Amino acid sequence: MQNPENGFSPWLVEQQIEHPATLLQHGEAHLIHHLQSMYDQDNSAAINRVWTRLARQRPQTQALAQERQSPESIAPVKHRTAHPIQRKREPRQANAFVRHLSLLVAVLVVTLLVASLTLVFSLSRGGTITDMPPASGWGKVVYAQTMPDFGFNGLAWSPDSQRVAASNRATATNIVRIWDATTGQHLVTVPIHDFVATIAWSPDSQQVAILTPQRIIIADGRTGHVIRTFTVPSQSSAFISTGVALLSSRVPTSGGPGFRAITWSPDGSQIAASYYFGGSTGSSVLLWKLQTGALVRLPVKGNPIEGISWSSDGKYIAADTFQQTGAAASPSECRVVVWNVVTQQMVLQKDTGSLPGVNVVVAWQPGTQNLAQIGVVKAGSGYTTAILIFNGTTGKTLKKLVVPVSDVLTWSPDGKYLAYTSPIDYTSPITMKKGNTAQILDASNWSAVYTYKNDNHIINELAWSPNGHYIATGETVVGNNGIVGVVRVWTTLD
């Protein structure tokens, strides 16, 4: 019979007797004394069974059984036999081993499942599981991405070194292509239906800015979906629809108004684009704050702006103007203009000159306030191209490299190397079999460290991977089957 004020019952005693260590560890005499006082004669049979089991498992309990009529004389048992406990624990140890083994198998199954889901998720997003192996020297081609149309007006590597985007010059297609940088796979396209001037990745590698003469198109760098579009306010561009020839409105380098260059701020909060308004209005660098859409205009009188670059510390924007007409034997009027982004004040104007047929490019050296720009110098009775290195805030010339240079001028991400392209050899203007070269200079001593060349390839664009290990070149391939475009990814020294 169970005491209603205490949960201690005979059947519970029987269960505990199966584990003598539990019963006899903590004051056995005290427990037995209370046991006898709590139960009447009706429970004597159950208690006798308890003592019988104790006597069977421990010889020492026999004395207690004989004295059970005198509870006061009961003394604690000092010795216990370990063998019965071991016999009882063996099956429990076996069960524990089975449980631990089952748990281990379950953990392995869950781990494999999570890894599989991760793999499927990465592949579904068009990503790669591993990067390319480390570069071991200059010029080893990793892969080539062939395109059905020729020429390039933009080639850019995402800041995380995972994606490459390229735009072609063929006005019939006007497609921007984006693919996995490490393998050339997972290609997505962005149909633009307009001439593409250039492209630029956002600092977080999530978006691509695509520049056309009249629009800035922001597309998702993974899916290619268009997110938003910027245009010049109507009051600033009302003249665009008045008497502008079709060719001029589509191809800004022919002289018509429109966007010409674009760059993101290092923190990704703003986009800067150069816009040529035409006539006496001249050019402006337009700054959009992406969060608010607010627009700031940094004007430049006179010539169009061709190149534009944001310093790596985010403090300055440099732009390069050029003259649209001029004799091949003499330099045209050209200058570099630098603004302080915060104050919007012009801090530098530097005349540099340019030659017709040479695209004007300006680029900040990462981690410094130095600028590189394609300019001209006197050479005998004429002029020739040169790479000019100068301080972007003081205008002080640091280096003048007299080399044949055209179109491409870009620094490595660490600022240790400067890459440029040589002019195209037009001695065979129909086939252009000789192509041109990409030259790599060591910025510590301005020595040439590597020349990249394919005899029948014309290099239109060059882009360093942000990790510095690879270079992508956008090349026009002239062959017996016509003219096509190809992007080749090759290794650097690092």
N, C-alpha and C positions, 0 to 999 in steps of 0.2 A: 504494500500500500504506500502511495506516494504522499509525502508531506507537502501540503499545499503551499507552505511558506518557504520551501527549499526545493530546488530542482534536483536534489540528490536522490536517486532511486536505486533499488536493487539491481535492475537490469543495467543501469549505468555502471554500477560497481563491477558487475560481471564483465562488461566490456573493458574496463580499466585493468582488471586483473589479467587480461590477455597481454598487457604491457606492464610487467612488474616494475620496470624502471621508472615509469611515470608515477606509480602509486607509492613506491617506497623511497623516493628521493627526498621528499619534503615532509618530514615529521610524521612517520608512519604511526607511532603510538598515539599522537594527538588525533589523527584521522580515525583510527579504530575506536578510540574512546568516544568520540562524538557519534560514530556509527552505531555503537551499542545503545547510546542514550537516545537516539532518534527513532529507533525502530522497536516495536513491541514484539510479543511472542509470535504474532502472525508472520513475521519476517524471519524468524529464526532458521527456518529451512534454507532460505536464500543465503543467509549469513554463513550457515554451515558449509554451503557449497563454496562460498568465497574462501573460507579458511581451508577447506580441503584442497582447493587449487593452489593456494599459497604454500601449503605444506608439500604438495607434489613438486612445485617448482623451486622451492628453496628449503633446504633442511632446517635453516635457522627459524623458519616460521612455526615449526612444530611446538616449540616452547610457548609461543604466543597462543597457539590453539589450545594448549592444555590450561593456560591461565585466563582464557577468555571470560570466565565467570568473575575474575577480579581485575577489572580494567585498570585500577590504580597501579597494579604491579607490572603493567606492560612497559617494556623498554624498547627503544629504537633498535632495529636490526642494523648491525654495523657491517656485515659482509653480505655480498650478493654474488650469485653465480652468473657469469657472462654468457655461457653456452646457450641457454634458452633464448636470450635476446638475439644472438647471432642467427639462430635457426629461424626466428620470426622475421629478421630483417633481410635475409637473403632474397626472398621473392620480391620484397619492396625495392631492393637495389636493382634487381633485374628489370622491374617495371620502370624505374627511373631511367635506366639506360635506354630502354625502348622509347620513353617519352623524349629524351634528349635527342636520340637519333631521328625521331619523327620531326622534331622542331627544326633540326638542321636541314633535313630534306625540304621542309616547307620554306625555310629562308632561301635556299638555293632556287627553288621554283619561283618565288616572288622576285628574286634578283634577276633571273633570266627573263621573266615577264616584263619587268620594268625596262631592262636593256632593249628588248625587242620593240616595245612601244616607243622608246626614245629613237631607235633607228628608223622606225616607220615615220615618226613625226618629222625627223630631220629630212628624210627623203621627200616627204610630202611638201615640205617648204622649199625644196630645191637646194638644200644645203649639202655640205660635204662633211664626212666624218673625220677625215684627217687632212692636214695641209700637205702641200708639196714638200718633198725632201729639201733640206737646206741647200742653198746654192753653193757651188764649189769653184766657180770661176766665171769669167765673162763669156757670154754668147752661146751657151748651150740651150737649144730650143726645146722647151718643155711640151708645147702643143701649138697648133695653128687653128684659128677659127676662120673658115672661109665664108665669104659673103657673095651673093649673086650680083652685086653691083660694085662700082668702082669708087675709089677715093674716100677720104674721111674729112669731116669737118668737126670732129670731136672724138676724143678717146680719153676715158677717165677711169681710174681705179678707185673703188670705194675705200674710205679711210681705214676700215677694218681688214683690208686686203683680201676680202672674200668675193667681191663681185667686180666685173668690168662692164662698162657701157661704152658703146661706140655709135656714132652717127655718120652716115655716108653722104656723098655729094650728089648722088644720082637723084635728080628732081622727079623722076618718074615714080619712085617708091617712097622716099621720105620716111624712112623707118629708123627708129632707135632700137638697137639690140642690147640686151643685158643678159649676161651669163655668169656661171660659176667660174671664178678666176683660177681655181686650182685644177680644174679638169676640162673646162670649155663646155661643160654640159649645162642642163637646166636653162636652156635659152628661152627668153621671153621677148616679145616685141611690143613697141609702142608706136602705132601708126600716127603720124603727125599731120600729113596732108599739107605740108608747107615746107619751105626750105629751112633746114636746120643749120643754124650758124655755129653753135657749139653746145656743150653739155658740161654739167658740174655736179658732183655728189655733195650731199649735205654732210656735215662733220660727224653725225651719228650713223652714217651709212644706210639710212632708211629711205632716203628720197633722192631723186635725180632731177635737177633743174635742166630743162631743155629750152634752148633759146632759138626762137624764130624771129624774123624781122619785126613782127608786131606783137608777139606774145612771149611770156615766160610760162612754160608748162611744168608743173611739179607732178612727177609720177612716182608711184611706189617702186622702190628699187628691187623688190622681190617679185611682185606680181605684174608690174608694168601698168597698173591701173592709174589713170589720171586723177589726182587729188584736188588740185586747184589750178587756177590760171590768173596771171597778172597781165594787165595791159597798161599802156600809158594813158593817163586821164585825157578825155576828149578835148579839153581846152588847150592841151599842149600839143595835140597831134591832129588838129582839124585839117591841116594842110595835106595830110597823108592821102586823102581821097580826091585831091584836086590836081589833076594833070600829071600824076606820077606814072611813068611808063611801067608796064608790067614787069619787065626785066629788072628795073631799078627797085621796085617794091619787093621783089622776091630775093634779090641778091644785093645786100647792102654794100659789098665791096665795089660794085659798079658805080656807086655814087648816090644811090637813093637813100632816103631817110629810113631809119629803123634801128633795132637793137644790133649790137656788134659783139659784146663780150659780157661775161657774167662771172661772179664769184660769190661764195658764201662767207659770212663772217666766221672766224674760228670757233665761236661759241654757238653757231647755228641759229642765232636769233634774228639775223638780218640777211638780206640778199642785196648785192650791189650789181647793177647792170649799166653799161654805157649805151646811150641812145643818141643818134645823130638826127637833129631836127631839120637840117638843111639850111642853105642860104646864110643869112646874117645871124640867125638864131644860134647856130653852132651846135655843140654837143653838151651833154650833161651826164654825170654819173647819178643815177637814181637809186636811192636807198629805201628799201621796203622793210619795215619792222613786221615780222611775220605774225606776231601775236595780235597786234592792233591793226595792221594794214596801213599804218601811217607812212607817208611818202616824203622823203627829203631830196632836194635837188641840189647837186654841186655842179654849177655851170662852167663851161669852158668855151670861150669865144673862138670862132674860126673853124679850124680843121676838125674832121671827125676823129673820134676816139676809137682806136683799134684794140689795143690791149688794156687789160685792167687786172690788178692784183691786190689782195688784202694781206697786210703784214701778218706774220704768225702770232704776234702779240695782240692783234686786234686793234691797234691804235691808229694805223694809217691805211689809206687807200692810194695806190699809184695808178695813173692812167697815162697812156701814150697816144699822142695825136699824130696824124700823118697827112701829107699833101696828096690829093687825088691825082694831080697831073704834074708832069715835069719831064725834062729830058733825061734819057738814060745816062748821059755822061755827067750829070751834076746832081747833087743831093737836093731833095725837096725839104721844105720847112717842116721840122718835126720837133716836138719837145715832150718832156716828161713832166707831169703835174702830180704833186702829192698833197693830200689833204689830211688834216687831223680829224678823225671821225667824230670825236666828242664835241669839239668846238666848231667843226665844219669849216674851219679856216684853211686856206691854201698855205702850205709851208714851204713849197719848193716849185719852181719852174726852171727847167734845164733844157736848153736847146741841144739836140743830139743829131738831127738830120736822118734821112732815110733815102733809099733808092727805090725807084719804081720796080714792081715785081717782087719786092721783099715785104712780107708781112711784118708789121711792127709788133713786137712782143716785149713785155716788161714783167719781171718776176723777182719777188723778194727772196733773199737767201734765208732759209729757216733759222730762227734763233738769233738773227742779227737785224740791223737796220740798213743792210746793203741791198742794192738793186742791181740786177743784170738786165741789159737792154740791147737790142740789135740797133746799131747806129752805123755811121759812115766816117771814114777818115780820108785825108788827102793821100793819094798814092801817085807819085810822079806828076803827070799832067792831068790826071783824072782823080777818081774817087773809088774807094772799095769799101766793102762791108767790114764791120768790126763788132766785137762784143765789148760793151762798155760796162765796167763794174764801178759803182760809185755809192757814196752814202746817200740814203734816201731822204734825209732831212737837211743835210748841209750841202749836198751836191758835189762834194769833194770826190774827184776821180781817184779810184784806187787801182784800177788796172784797165789797160786798153789792149785787147787781143785782136790783131789784124788777121782775120781768117775769113774764108768764104762761108757765109752763113745765111740760111734762109728758113723762114717759117717757124721752126721749133727752137725754143730755148727754155729749159726747165732744170730746176735743182733737184738733187736727190733729197729724200726726206730729212736726212741728218745734215744737209748743207755741205757735205764733203766733196760732192761731185757736181759738175755742171754738164748737161747734155744739150747738144744742138744738132741740127741737120745741115748738111751742105746743100748748095743749090743743085737743081736738076740739070743734068747734062743734055742740052737740046741739040747736040751735033747731029743726032738722028731724030728729028722732031716727030716723025711718024710713029716710030716704034719705041723711042726712048729706051733702048735696050740697056744703056749704061746705068740708068737709075741714079741714085745718090747714096749718101752714107749718113750714118748717125755717129757722132763723135762724143766720147766721154773724156772730160778733163778733170784732173785732180785739182781741187780748189786750193790746196796748200802750196802748190808750186806752179799751177796752170800748165802742167805737162799733159800730153795726150796719153791715156792709159788703155784705151780700147777703141776700135773702129768696127762698127757693125755695117754689113753691106750684103745685098743680094743683087747680082748683075742686072736682072730684069725687073727689079722691084723699085718703086718710087715710094720713099718713106714720107708720108703726109703728117703723121702724128706720133708722139712718143710720150709714154706715161710710166713713171716709177710706181712700183707697189709701195704702199706706205710703210711696210716693214723693211723696205730697202733691198730685198733679196732678188727682185725680178723687175724686168722692164717689158712693157707691151708696146709694140710698134704697129701702127696702122699703115698698111702698105698697099699700093696699087700694083697689081701684077700684070705685066704686059706679056702676053704669050700668043701662040699660034691660034688659040681658040678664042681670042678676044681679050678684054680687059675685065678683071674681077678684083675684088678687095679681099684682103686677108689680114687678120690680126695675129701676130706671132708673139708668144710669151717666151722670153729667154732670161737666163740667169745673169746676175751681177757677180762681182768679186766677193761680196760679204757672205 
